[in-house]
């Protein structure tokens, strides 16, 4: 579906992760790493910020040099995003100073920060769904010609930026029609569109394929050579130690350490982040039960013009007590498979879906839920959370029929259900009445999981269950998935992170261009074998 740049009218993831919570000698450096003799381009000193009496930042120092990638690490809730929002002018610090190129600055809003060359790529996508890709990229800084919007000019520039990123995105495509990975590329291209002096990248690869990540790395290298200062926020240690020159760690709103990449290690950074050791994963013994899900020759057509992949001839069998992983590159059909199993496909699928050896025809999610199927979507912000509701309301949303009498919610029953879920999933919140947006990403994800677990599903579908959450929270999600499997639940999960699938899953199936190309037991699954299967048809096309 194509649309103009702007509307012309009013329409428009227990796997044996033994975690030691005891005291730990963190071996912290006494001072920050030795700086170069040149004055940093950016200096943030004693930055402090509180929300409702809770300190998000407490006297934090941070700096960045020209042509440097400075990684900013910490668990969700550590204060990383708050610090960067202050730098980008989105919020104001309660205390502290910011100096840019030796001159103290204070921004009244994001526009003033942008005028000084500060750009930010948000983790939570900051796009207008009803506008085109190009329209989003130039929103607020539109190109004009003879007093009119220069649609063609903006489309040309958008196309140039997409080509630079290696993204096959039509600038006229409506953002709402793009997959989450393509939306992420629009967000990145939007930030690259201005001449950035300081570019803040907040989890920029969370929805990208390996090929897209490689292309982004090349763009980052080019920006470094041009003298751009890049602040890179990521929970992925391989990215941090591939890209960064220096690493700064925050924990609980406080500065912990700054070190050059050569002075530290991924294990040390993780210890600084979480304040405890995270032991290596140890797979639990699988205890398979009866077949819960059997898929025979499943095919799903793609919607014309959507750019979404089709599925063709998929055969799957999943047992109770088993975790089955779905691997594949972006656009391989992973999400489409889960949507078909949840009755959420736009066009009706062909083939047979059997639950507990009985064929079912799932025309909508309500029918799937009634059959004991639950789906945790990949887009937590848009499709998972009710942002204007409380923790309790988010958890009980799918369980209200069991908690009401004559349309009135039974307060005590609701409170018991919520407190039980908070306790069972170790959701870090002081009360169920707290806004769900006050929780970290990992705890928000637990709320969504709690909501679906209250429906007592027999089949749990997880689409990128740890996207955008920190290392400590990931470990807790992994442990929860394995616990649910040990209790007899059948779990089908997708992930873009191969180490995650290898750590959590009993078996892994691989998709390429909508077709199943491999099924691997955990004893034979390797990253190399998965990637070979994930590019099977792509390699054929390249040599044809």
JOVENGI-V387595 format. One record per pair of residues at least 4 apart in sequence whose ideal C-beta (glycine too) atoms are under 8 Angstrom apart, sorted by sequence separation. I is the first residue (numbers start at 0). J is the second residue. If there is no record, write none. Layout:
i = <I | I>
j = <J | J>
This chain:
i = <2 | 3 | 6 | 19 | 28 | 38 | 49 | 63 | 73 | 78 | 79 | 80 | 81 | 82 | 83 | 85 | 98 | 107 | 108 | 109 | 110 | 111 | 113 | 121 | 126 | 130 | 131 | 132 | 133 | 134 | 137 | 143 | 144 | 149 | 150 | 151 | 152 | 153 | 154 | 155 | 156 | 157 | 158 | 159 | 160 | 162 | 168 | 172 | 173 | 177 | 178 | 179 | 180 | 181 | 182 | 183 | 184 | 185 | 186 | 187 | 188 | 191 | 203 | 207 | 208 | 209 | 210 | 211 | 212 | 213 | 214 | 215 | 216 | 217 | 218 | 219 | 220 | 221 | 223 | 235 | 236 | 237 | 238 | 239 | 249 | 258 | 259 | 263 | 264 | 265 | 266 | 267 | 268 | 269 | 270 | 273 | 301 | 317 | 327 | 332 | 333 | 334 | 335 | 336 | 337 | 339 | 344 | 348 | 353 | 362 | 363 | 364 | 365 | 366 | 368 | 378 | 379 | 380 | 388 | 389 | 390 | 391 | 392 | 394 | 395 | 398 | 399 | 403 | 409 | 410 | 411 | 412 | 413 | 414 | 415 | 416 | 417 | 418 | 419 | 420 | 421 | 429 | 433 | 438 | 439 | 440 | 441 | 442 | 443 | 444 | 445 | 446 | 447 | 448 | 449 | 450 | 452 | 468 | 469 | 470 | 471 | 472 | 473 | 474 | 475 | 476 | 477 | 478 | 479 | 480 | 481 | 482 | 484 | 496 | 497 | 498 | 499 | 500 | 510 | 519 | 520 | 524 | 525 | 526 | 527 | 528 | 529 | 530 | 531 | 534 | 535 | 536 | 537 | 538 | 539 | 6 | 34 | 49 | 50 | 64 | 73 | 84 | 85 | 92 | 98 | 99 | 106 | 112 | 113 | 130 | 137 | 143 | 144 | 148 | 161 | 172 | 177 | 190 | 207 | 222 | 233 | 249 | 250 | 258 | 263 | 270 | 302 | 327 | 338 | 339 | 353 | 354 | 361 | 367 | 368 | 377 | 378 | 379 | 388 | 403 | 404 | 408 | 421 | 428 | 433 | 438 | 451 | 468 | 483 | 484 | 494 | 510 | 511 | 519 | 523 | 524 | 48 | 49 | 63 | 73 | 84 | 85 | 97 | 98 | 106 | 142 | 143 | 161 | 223 | 233 | 249 | 270 | 301 | 317 | 327 | 338 | 352 | 353 | 360 | 361 | 376 | 380 | 402 | 403 | 420 | 484 | 494 | 501 | 509 | 510 | 47 | 48 | 62 | 72 | 85 | 96 | 97 | 127 | 141 | 142 | 161 | 191 | 204 | 222 | 231 | 239 | 247 | 248 | 256 | 301 | 326 | 351 | 352 | 359 | 367 | 376 | 385 | 395 | 402 | 421 | 436 | 465 | 483 | 500 | 508 | 509 | 48 | 61 | 71 | 97 | 127 | 130 | 141 | 144 | 174 | 177 | 190 | 204 | 207 | 231 | 248 | 269 | 301 | 315 | 325 | 352 | 375 | 385 | 388 | 435 | 438 | 451 | 465 | 468 | 492 | 509 | 47 | 81 | 106 | 126 | 161 | 168 | 247 | 248 | 300 | 335 | 339 | 352 | 361 | 384 | 399 | 428 | 508 | 509 | 519 | 46 | 47 | 61 | 142 | 190 | 219 | 247 | 299 | 364 | 402 | 421 | 428 | 480 | 507 | 508 | 509 | 519 | 47 | 71 | 86 | 104 | 127 | 142 | 174 | 204 | 231 | 246 | 298 | 299 | 325 | 359 | 361 | 385 | 401 | 402 | 427 | 435 | 465 | 492 | 507 | 508 | 517 | 46 | 47 | 71 | 85 | 141 | 158 | 203 | 219 | 231 | 245 | 246 | 298 | 325 | 340 | 426 | 427 | 464 | 465 | 480 | 492 | 506 | 507 | 517 | 45 | 46 | 157 | 168 | 187 | 245 | 246 | 297 | 298 | 339 | 418 | 506 | 519 | 45 | 46 | 142 | 245 | 246 | 298 | 402 | 417 | 428 | 506 | 507 | 517 | 45 | 46 | 166 | 244 | 245 | 256 | 297 | 298 | 347 | 427 | 505 | 506 | 517 | 43 | 44 | 99 | 137 | 154 | 168 | 187 | 244 | 255 | 296 | 297 | 354 | 426 | 448 | 464 | 505 | 516 | 43 | 133 | 136 | 153 | 154 | 168 | 186 | 243 | 246 | 255 | 296 | 297 | 354 | 414 | 504 | 507 | 516 | 43 | 88 | 166 | 296 | 297 | 354 | 395 | 398 | 506 | 517 | 43 | 59 | 87 | 88 | 89 | 134 | 137 | 200 | 294 | 295 | 342 | 426 | 461 | 516 | 41 | 42 | 88 | 89 | 133 | 136 | 137 | 164 | 183 | 240 | 248 | 294 | 341 | 342 | 343 | 425 | 426 | 444 | 501 | 504 | 509 | 516 | 41 | 61 | 88 | 133 | 136 | 250 | 294 | 340 | 342 | 343 | 395 | 424 | 444 | 484 | 511 | 41 | 56 | 87 | 88 | 166 | 183 | 246 | 250 | 293 | 294 | 308 | 310 | 342 | 391 | 394 | 395 | 477 | 481 | 507 | 511 | 514 | 39 | 40 | 55 | 59 | 88 | 133 | 161 | 164 | 183 | 184 | 219 | 248 | 250 | 292 | 293 | 307 | 308 | 309 | 313 | 341 | 342 | 391 | 394 | 426 | 480 | 501 | 509 | 510 | 511 | 39 | 40 | 88 | 133 | 136 | 164 | 182 | 183 | 198 | 248 | 250 | 292 | 293 | 308 | 342 | 343 | 424 | 444 | 459 | 500 | 501 | 509 | 511 | 512 | 39 | 40 | 56 | 87 | 88 | 132 | 163 | 216 | 240 | 292 | 310 | 342 | 424 | 477 | 501 | 511 | 512 | 55 | 56 | 86 | 180 | 212 | 216 | 239 | 290 | 291 | 309 | 310 | 341 | 391 | 394 | 423 | 473 | 477 | 511 | 37 | 161 | 164 | 179 | 180 | 184 | 191 | 195 | 290 | 291 | 308 | 340 | 390 | 394 | 440 | 441 | 34 | 160 | 163 | 180 | 187 | 203 | 237 | 290 | 291 | 307 | 421 | 424 | 440 | 441 | 444 | 448 | 464 | 498 | 31 | 35 | 56 | 88 | 110 | 132 | 198 | 200 | 204 | 236 | 239 | 289 | 290 | 310 | 368 | 420 | 423 | 439 | 440 | 459 | 461 | 465 | 466 | 497 | 500 | 48 | 87 | 197 | 198 | 199 | 200 | 202 | 203 | 288 | 289 | 439 | 441 | 442 | 445 | 458 | 459 | 461 | 462 | 463 | 464 | 86 | 157 | 160 | 180 | 196 | 197 | 198 | 199 | 200 | 201 | 202 | 204 | 287 | 288 | 341 | 343 | 390 | 441 | 445 | 448 | 452 | 457 | 458 | 459 | 460 | 461 | 462 | 463 | 465 | 87 | 160 | 195 | 196 | 197 | 198 | 200 | 202 | 236 | 287 | 288 | 340 | 420 | 440 | 441 | 444 | 456 | 457 | 458 | 459 | 460 | 461 | 463 | 497 | 48 | 197 | 199 | 200 | 236 | 287 | 299 | 341 | 420 | 439 | 458 | 497 | 204 | 286 | 287 | 340 | 441 | 445 | 465 | 157 | 285 | 441 | 46 | 56 | 58 | 59 | 83 | 132 | 156 | 285 | 299 | 338 | 390 | 48 | 58 | 132 | 133 | 313 | 337 | 394 | 416 | 132 | 133 | 310 | 312 | 390 | 43 | 46 | 131 | 132 | 135 | 297 | 131 | 132 | 299 | 305 | 390 | 391 | 131 | 390 | 391 | 43 | 48 | 80 | 131 | 132 | 297 | 389 | 390 | 393 | 43 | 130 | 131 | 302 | 334 | 389 | 390 | 392 | 48 | 49 | 129 | 130 | 302 | 389 | 390 | 41 | 47 | 48 | 128 | 129 | 132 | 165 | 166 | 299 | 301 | 389 | 390 | 46 | 47 | 128 | 129 | 165 | 294 | 300 | 388 | 389 | 47 | 127 | 128 | 164 | 299 | 388 | 46 | 47 | 126 | 292 | 390 | 45 | 46 | 136 | 165 | 299 | 386 | 45 | 135 | 164 | 298 | 299 | 385 | 386 | 425 | 44 | 45 | 46 | 164 | 297 | 298 | 384 | 43 | 44 | 136 | 140 | 297 | 298 | 384 | 394 | 398 | 43 | 44 | 132 | 136 | 140 | 296 | 297 | 393 | 397 | 42 | 43 | 44 | 135 | 164 | 296 | 297 | 393 | 396 | 397 | 42 | 43 | 124 | 137 | 163 | 295 | 296 | 297 | 394 | 395 | 398 | 424 | 41 | 42 | 126 | 132 | 136 | 294 | 295 | 390 | 394 | 397 | 398 | 41 | 294 | 393 | 397 | 41 | 124 | 293 | 294 | 295 | 395 | 40 | 124 | 126 | 293 | 294 | 384 | 394 | 40 | 126 | 292 | 293 | 383 | 125 | 292 | 379 | 383 | 124 | 292 | 384 | 38 | 126 | 291 | 293 | 384 | 291 | 379 | 383 | 121 | 290 | 379 | 120 | 289 | 290 | 120 | 379 | 120 | 375 | 120 | 119 | 118 | 375 | 118 | 375 | 118 | 375 | 116 | 118 | 374 | 116 | 117 | 120 | 373 | 116 | 117 | 118 | 119 | 120 | 122 | 373 | 113 | 116 | 117 | 118 | 119 | 120 | 121 | 122 | 115 | 116 | 118 | 120 | 122 | 373 | 117 | 119 | 120 | 122 | 371 | 373 | 371 | 372 | 375 | 371 | 372 | 373 | 375 | 377 | 368 | 371 | 372 | 373 | 374 | 375 | 376 | 377 | 371 | 373 | 375 | 379 | 372 | 374 | 379 | 375 | 377 | 99 | 99 | 355 | 354 | 354 | 122 | 86 | 87 | 86 | 83 | 377 | 11 | 83 | 210 | 211 | 340 | 209 | 341 | 208 | 340 | 80 | 208 | 79 | 207 | 208 | 6 | 206 | 337 | 6 | 5 | 181 | 337 | 4 | 5 | 2 | 4 | 2 | 3 | 176 | 178 | 334 | 2 | 4 | 5 | 176 | 177 | 178 | 333 | 1 | 4 | 176 | 3 | 4 | 63 | 172 | 5 | 319 | 317 | 5 | 4 | 86 | 4 | 3 | 83 | 4 | 83 | 180 | 4 | 180 | 68 | 178 | 340 | 80 | 178 | 79 | 337 | 68 | 40 | 41 | 67 | 178 | 337 | 40 | 66 | 336 | 66 | 322 | 66 | 69 | 71 | 322 | 334 | 66 | 69 | 71 | 72 | 333 | 65 | 66 | 67 | 68 | 69 | 70 | 71 | 72 | 65 | 66 | 67 | 69 | 70 | 72 | 322 | 65 | 68 | 70 | 321 | 64 | 320 | 63 | 320 | 291 | 292 | 320 | 323 | 325 | 327 | 329 | 4 | 63 | 72 | 82 | 291 | 320 | 323 | 325 | 326 | 1 | 3 | 319 | 320 | 321 | 322 | 323 | 324 | 325 | 326 | 2 | 70 | 319 | 320 | 321 | 323 | 324 | 1 | 79 | 319 | 322 | 324 | 1 | 2 | 78 | 81 | 206 | 318 | 326 | 0 | 1 | 70 | 77 | 317 | 0 | 70 | 77 | 78 | 68 | 69 | 72 | 77 | 78 | 317 | 326 | 336 | 68 | 69 | 70 | 72 | 73 | 76 | 77 | 78 | 0 | 68 | 69 | 70 | 71 | 72 | 73 | 74 | 324 | 67 | 69 | 70 | 72 | 73 | 333 | 67 | 69 | 71 | 332 | 335 | 324 | 331 | 324 | 331 | 332 | 322 | 323 | 326 | 331 | 332 | 73 | 322 | 323 | 324 | 325 | 326 | 327 | 330 | 331 | 322 | 323 | 324 | 325 | 326 | 327 | 328 | 321 | 323 | 324 | 325 | 326 | 327 | 321 | 323 | 325 | 61 | 41 | 40 | 59 | 59 | 61 | 277 | 315 | 59 | 60 | 277 | 57 | 58 | 59 | 77 | 56 | 57 | 58 | 72 | 55 | 272 | 273 | 277 | 280 | 292 | 313 | 54 | 74 | 179 | 272 | 273 | 283 | 291 | 72 | 73 | 74 | 179 | 272 | 285 | 286 | 288 | 292 | 72 | 315 | 269 | 313 | 314 | 283 | 311 | 312 | 313 | 331 | 310 | 311 | 312 | 326 | 308 | 309 | 310 | 308 | 328 | 326 | 327 | 328 | 326 | 328 | 32 | 299 | 282 | 285 | 280 | 280 | 31 | 32 | 31 | 32 | 31 | 32 | 27 | 28 | 27 | 28 | 25 | 28 | 32 | 28 | 234 | 236 | 234 | 234 | 234 | 282 | 26 | 26 | 27 | 25 | 25 | 23 | 25 | 23 | 23 | 23 | 21 | 20 | 19 | 124 | 18 | 19 | 123 | 206 | 18 | 18 | 19 | 18 | 206 | 16 | 17 | 205 | 235 | 16 | 205 | 16 | 17 | 15 | 16 | 202 | 14 | 15 | 14 | 15 | 14 | 15 | 14 | 13 | 209 | 208 | 207 | 206 | 1 | 0 | 0 | 209 | 123 | 122 | 76 | 75 | 74 | 75 | 75 | 74 | 75 | 77 | 75 | 75 | 74 | 73 | 74 | 74 | 75 | 74 | 12 | 12 | 12 | 12 | 18 | 16 | 12 | 16 | 16 | 14 | 12 | 13 | 14 | 12 | 13 | 13 | 14 | 15 | 14 | 12 | 13 | 13 | 13 | 12 | 12 | 12 | 12 | 14 | 14 | 12>
j = <6 | 7 | 10 | 23 | 32 | 42 | 53 | 67 | 77 | 82 | 83 | 84 | 85 | 86 | 87 | 89 | 102 | 111 | 112 | 113 | 114 | 115 | 117 | 125 | 130 | 134 | 135 | 136 | 137 | 138 | 141 | 147 | 148 | 153 | 154 | 155 | 156 | 157 | 158 | 159 | 160 | 161 | 162 | 163 | 164 | 166 | 172 | 176 | 177 | 181 | 182 | 183 | 184 | 185 | 186 | 187 | 188 | 189 | 190 | 191 | 192 | 195 | 207 | 211 | 212 | 213 | 214 | 215 | 216 | 217 | 218 | 219 | 220 | 221 | 222 | 223 | 224 | 225 | 227 | 239 | 240 | 241 | 242 | 243 | 253 | 262 | 263 | 267 | 268 | 269 | 270 | 271 | 272 | 273 | 274 | 277 | 305 | 321 | 331 | 336 | 337 | 338 | 339 | 340 | 341 | 343 | 348 | 352 | 357 | 366 | 367 | 368 | 369 | 370 | 372 | 382 | 383 | 384 | 392 | 393 | 394 | 395 | 396 | 398 | 399 | 402 | 403 | 407 | 413 | 414 | 415 | 416 | 417 | 418 | 419 | 420 | 421 | 422 | 423 | 424 | 425 | 433 | 437 | 442 | 443 | 444 | 445 | 446 | 447 | 448 | 449 | 450 | 451 | 452 | 453 | 454 | 456 | 472 | 473 | 474 | 475 | 476 | 477 | 478 | 479 | 480 | 481 | 482 | 483 | 484 | 485 | 486 | 488 | 500 | 501 | 502 | 503 | 504 | 514 | 523 | 524 | 528 | 529 | 530 | 531 | 532 | 533 | 534 | 535 | 538 | 539 | 540 | 541 | 542 | 543 | 11 | 39 | 54 | 55 | 69 | 78 | 89 | 90 | 97 | 103 | 104 | 111 | 117 | 118 | 135 | 142 | 148 | 149 | 153 | 166 | 177 | 182 | 195 | 212 | 227 | 238 | 254 | 255 | 263 | 268 | 275 | 307 | 332 | 343 | 344 | 358 | 359 | 366 | 372 | 373 | 382 | 383 | 384 | 393 | 408 | 409 | 413 | 426 | 433 | 438 | 443 | 456 | 473 | 488 | 489 | 499 | 515 | 516 | 524 | 528 | 529 | 54 | 55 | 69 | 79 | 90 | 91 | 103 | 104 | 112 | 148 | 149 | 167 | 229 | 239 | 255 | 276 | 307 | 323 | 333 | 344 | 358 | 359 | 366 | 367 | 382 | 386 | 408 | 409 | 426 | 490 | 500 | 507 | 515 | 516 | 54 | 55 | 69 | 79 | 92 | 103 | 104 | 134 | 148 | 149 | 168 | 198 | 211 | 229 | 238 | 246 | 254 | 255 | 263 | 308 | 333 | 358 | 359 | 366 | 374 | 383 | 392 | 402 | 409 | 428 | 443 | 472 | 490 | 507 | 515 | 516 | 56 | 69 | 79 | 105 | 135 | 138 | 149 | 152 | 182 | 185 | 198 | 212 | 215 | 239 | 256 | 277 | 309 | 323 | 333 | 360 | 383 | 393 | 396 | 443 | 446 | 459 | 473 | 476 | 500 | 517 | 56 | 90 | 115 | 135 | 170 | 177 | 256 | 257 | 309 | 344 | 348 | 361 | 370 | 393 | 408 | 437 | 517 | 518 | 528 | 56 | 57 | 71 | 152 | 200 | 229 | 257 | 309 | 374 | 412 | 431 | 438 | 490 | 517 | 518 | 519 | 529 | 58 | 82 | 97 | 115 | 138 | 153 | 185 | 215 | 242 | 257 | 309 | 310 | 336 | 370 | 372 | 396 | 412 | 413 | 438 | 446 | 476 | 503 | 518 | 519 | 528 | 58 | 59 | 83 | 97 | 153 | 170 | 215 | 231 | 243 | 257 | 258 | 310 | 337 | 352 | 438 | 439 | 476 | 477 | 492 | 504 | 518 | 519 | 529 | 58 | 59 | 170 | 181 | 200 | 258 | 259 | 310 | 311 | 352 | 431 | 519 | 532 | 59 | 60 | 156 | 259 | 260 | 312 | 416 | 431 | 442 | 520 | 521 | 531 | 60 | 61 | 181 | 259 | 260 | 271 | 312 | 313 | 362 | 442 | 520 | 521 | 532 | 59 | 60 | 115 | 153 | 170 | 184 | 203 | 260 | 271 | 312 | 313 | 370 | 442 | 464 | 480 | 521 | 532 | 60 | 150 | 153 | 170 | 171 | 185 | 203 | 260 | 263 | 272 | 313 | 314 | 371 | 431 | 521 | 524 | 533 | 61 | 106 | 184 | 314 | 315 | 372 | 413 | 416 | 524 | 535 | 62 | 78 | 106 | 107 | 108 | 153 | 156 | 219 | 313 | 314 | 361 | 445 | 480 | 535 | 61 | 62 | 108 | 109 | 153 | 156 | 157 | 184 | 203 | 260 | 268 | 314 | 361 | 362 | 363 | 445 | 446 | 464 | 521 | 524 | 529 | 536 | 62 | 82 | 109 | 154 | 157 | 271 | 315 | 361 | 363 | 364 | 416 | 445 | 465 | 505 | 532 | 63 | 78 | 109 | 110 | 188 | 205 | 268 | 272 | 315 | 316 | 330 | 332 | 364 | 413 | 416 | 417 | 499 | 503 | 529 | 533 | 536 | 62 | 63 | 78 | 82 | 111 | 156 | 184 | 187 | 206 | 207 | 242 | 271 | 273 | 315 | 316 | 330 | 331 | 332 | 336 | 364 | 365 | 414 | 417 | 449 | 503 | 524 | 532 | 533 | 534 | 63 | 64 | 112 | 157 | 160 | 188 | 206 | 207 | 222 | 272 | 274 | 316 | 317 | 332 | 366 | 367 | 448 | 468 | 483 | 524 | 525 | 533 | 535 | 536 | 64 | 65 | 81 | 112 | 113 | 157 | 188 | 241 | 265 | 317 | 335 | 367 | 449 | 502 | 526 | 536 | 537 | 81 | 82 | 112 | 206 | 238 | 242 | 265 | 316 | 317 | 335 | 336 | 367 | 417 | 420 | 449 | 499 | 503 | 537 | 64 | 188 | 191 | 206 | 207 | 211 | 218 | 222 | 317 | 318 | 335 | 367 | 417 | 421 | 467 | 468 | 62 | 188 | 191 | 208 | 215 | 231 | 265 | 318 | 319 | 335 | 449 | 452 | 468 | 469 | 472 | 476 | 492 | 526 | 60 | 64 | 85 | 117 | 139 | 161 | 227 | 229 | 233 | 265 | 268 | 318 | 319 | 339 | 397 | 449 | 452 | 468 | 469 | 488 | 490 | 494 | 495 | 526 | 529 | 78 | 117 | 227 | 228 | 229 | 230 | 232 | 233 | 318 | 319 | 469 | 471 | 472 | 475 | 488 | 489 | 491 | 492 | 493 | 494 | 117 | 188 | 191 | 211 | 227 | 228 | 229 | 230 | 231 | 232 | 233 | 235 | 318 | 319 | 372 | 374 | 421 | 472 | 476 | 479 | 483 | 488 | 489 | 490 | 491 | 492 | 493 | 494 | 496 | 119 | 192 | 227 | 228 | 229 | 230 | 232 | 234 | 268 | 319 | 320 | 372 | 452 | 472 | 473 | 476 | 488 | 489 | 490 | 491 | 492 | 493 | 495 | 529 | 81 | 230 | 232 | 233 | 269 | 320 | 332 | 374 | 453 | 472 | 491 | 530 | 238 | 320 | 321 | 374 | 475 | 479 | 499 | 192 | 320 | 476 | 82 | 92 | 94 | 95 | 119 | 168 | 192 | 321 | 335 | 374 | 426 | 85 | 95 | 169 | 170 | 350 | 374 | 431 | 453 | 170 | 171 | 348 | 350 | 428 | 82 | 85 | 170 | 171 | 174 | 336 | 171 | 172 | 339 | 345 | 430 | 431 | 172 | 431 | 432 | 85 | 90 | 122 | 173 | 174 | 339 | 431 | 432 | 435 | 86 | 173 | 174 | 345 | 377 | 432 | 433 | 435 | 92 | 93 | 173 | 174 | 346 | 433 | 434 | 86 | 92 | 93 | 173 | 174 | 177 | 210 | 211 | 344 | 346 | 434 | 435 | 92 | 93 | 174 | 175 | 211 | 340 | 346 | 434 | 435 | 94 | 174 | 175 | 211 | 346 | 435 | 94 | 95 | 174 | 340 | 438 | 94 | 95 | 185 | 214 | 348 | 435 | 95 | 185 | 214 | 348 | 349 | 435 | 436 | 475 | 95 | 96 | 97 | 215 | 348 | 349 | 435 | 95 | 96 | 188 | 192 | 349 | 350 | 436 | 446 | 450 | 96 | 97 | 185 | 189 | 193 | 349 | 350 | 446 | 450 | 96 | 97 | 98 | 189 | 218 | 350 | 351 | 447 | 450 | 451 | 97 | 98 | 179 | 192 | 218 | 350 | 351 | 352 | 449 | 450 | 453 | 479 | 97 | 98 | 182 | 188 | 192 | 350 | 351 | 446 | 450 | 453 | 454 | 98 | 351 | 450 | 454 | 99 | 182 | 351 | 352 | 353 | 453 | 99 | 183 | 185 | 352 | 353 | 443 | 453 | 100 | 186 | 352 | 353 | 443 | 186 | 353 | 440 | 444 | 186 | 354 | 446 | 101 | 189 | 354 | 356 | 447 | 355 | 443 | 447 | 186 | 355 | 444 | 186 | 355 | 356 | 187 | 447 | 189 | 444 | 190 | 190 | 190 | 447 | 191 | 448 | 193 | 451 | 193 | 195 | 451 | 194 | 195 | 198 | 451 | 195 | 196 | 197 | 198 | 199 | 201 | 452 | 193 | 196 | 197 | 198 | 199 | 200 | 201 | 202 | 196 | 197 | 199 | 201 | 203 | 454 | 199 | 201 | 203 | 205 | 454 | 456 | 455 | 456 | 459 | 456 | 457 | 458 | 460 | 462 | 454 | 457 | 458 | 459 | 460 | 461 | 462 | 463 | 458 | 460 | 462 | 466 | 460 | 462 | 467 | 464 | 466 | 196 | 197 | 457 | 457 | 458 | 232 | 197 | 199 | 199 | 199 | 493 | 129 | 201 | 328 | 329 | 458 | 328 | 460 | 328 | 460 | 201 | 329 | 201 | 329 | 330 | 129 | 329 | 460 | 130 | 130 | 306 | 462 | 130 | 131 | 129 | 131 | 130 | 131 | 304 | 306 | 462 | 131 | 133 | 134 | 305 | 306 | 307 | 462 | 131 | 134 | 306 | 134 | 137 | 197 | 306 | 141 | 457 | 458 | 148 | 148 | 230 | 150 | 150 | 230 | 153 | 232 | 329 | 154 | 330 | 219 | 329 | 491 | 232 | 330 | 232 | 491 | 223 | 196 | 197 | 223 | 334 | 493 | 197 | 223 | 493 | 224 | 480 | 225 | 228 | 230 | 481 | 493 | 226 | 229 | 231 | 232 | 493 | 226 | 227 | 228 | 229 | 230 | 231 | 232 | 233 | 227 | 228 | 229 | 231 | 232 | 234 | 484 | 228 | 231 | 233 | 484 | 228 | 484 | 228 | 485 | 457 | 458 | 486 | 489 | 491 | 493 | 495 | 171 | 230 | 239 | 249 | 458 | 487 | 490 | 492 | 493 | 169 | 171 | 487 | 488 | 489 | 490 | 491 | 492 | 493 | 494 | 171 | 239 | 488 | 489 | 490 | 492 | 493 | 171 | 249 | 489 | 492 | 494 | 172 | 173 | 249 | 252 | 377 | 489 | 497 | 172 | 173 | 242 | 249 | 489 | 173 | 243 | 250 | 251 | 242 | 243 | 246 | 251 | 252 | 491 | 500 | 510 | 243 | 244 | 245 | 247 | 248 | 251 | 252 | 253 | 176 | 244 | 245 | 246 | 247 | 248 | 249 | 250 | 500 | 244 | 246 | 247 | 249 | 250 | 510 | 245 | 247 | 249 | 510 | 513 | 503 | 510 | 504 | 511 | 512 | 503 | 504 | 507 | 512 | 513 | 255 | 504 | 505 | 506 | 507 | 508 | 509 | 512 | 513 | 505 | 506 | 507 | 508 | 509 | 510 | 511 | 505 | 507 | 508 | 509 | 510 | 511 | 506 | 508 | 510 | 247 | 228 | 228 | 249 | 252 | 254 | 470 | 508 | 253 | 254 | 471 | 252 | 253 | 254 | 272 | 252 | 253 | 254 | 268 | 252 | 469 | 470 | 474 | 477 | 489 | 510 | 252 | 272 | 377 | 470 | 471 | 481 | 489 | 271 | 272 | 273 | 378 | 471 | 484 | 485 | 487 | 491 | 272 | 515 | 470 | 514 | 515 | 485 | 513 | 514 | 515 | 533 | 513 | 514 | 515 | 529 | 512 | 513 | 514 | 513 | 533 | 532 | 533 | 534 | 533 | 537 | 245 | 513 | 502 | 505 | 502 | 503 | 256 | 257 | 257 | 258 | 258 | 259 | 255 | 256 | 256 | 257 | 255 | 258 | 262 | 262 | 468 | 470 | 469 | 470 | 473 | 521 | 267 | 270 | 271 | 270 | 271 | 270 | 274 | 274 | 275 | 276 | 275 | 275 | 275 | 380 | 275 | 276 | 380 | 463 | 276 | 277 | 278 | 278 | 466 | 277 | 278 | 466 | 496 | 278 | 467 | 280 | 281 | 280 | 281 | 467 | 280 | 281 | 281 | 282 | 282 | 283 | 283 | 283 | 495 | 495 | 495 | 495 | 304 | 304 | 305 | 530 | 467 | 467 | 439 | 439 | 439 | 440 | 441 | 441 | 442 | 469 | 468 | 469 | 469 | 469 | 470 | 471 | 472 | 472 | 461 | 463 | 464 | 465 | 474 | 474 | 473 | 477 | 478 | 477 | 476 | 477 | 478 | 477 | 478 | 479 | 480 | 481 | 481 | 480 | 481 | 482 | 485 | 492 | 494 | 496 | 499 | 502 | 503 | 503>
